[in-house]
Amino acid sequence: GMSKRTPAEAQRIGTLLADTVAPAVRGLKGRPIEALTYGETSQAAAFAPVETSLRVRIAHDASQVLTNPAASFGEKAMAEIDRDWLAREHAGTTLTVGALRLGDFTAFFLPGEIFVDQALALQAEVPGALVVGYAYTNPGYIPPLTAIPDGGYEVDIAWRPYGTPGPFAP
């Protein structure tokens, strides 16, 4: 539940993980690294415009939920998020991507929550690569082009809790 999402709980879980992994890696001997390369690039994100009719519908739906005593906690929480999104001044978002090559190991660092299709595409280009999401910043779901036309998993609503100006443009 939400009550357990605290810095203290993150610290507890991180300590537990470190204490579990540390004995397994003690004493391991590696080989010398011959090449280390890291690079990153940033670009302003492009967002699709949010039409006035959608804003009106979001406001109406949020109002209906917030005045309904039978609405669930989750419904009310999302309605409050929507109400806050409507009232917020939205700034642009810069997204950064990075890549690390350490010997024959490659890792890609991507912002936000990427879809498995994107990770698999990178791994098809660079077999064995590690693909890391939530790097640098988290503007929410970063959908592949195939998910944008039909919405896909929460693509049509997930941008509001993250406070972006709208859904990502293709």
Disulfide bonds with the S-S distance in Angstrom:
none
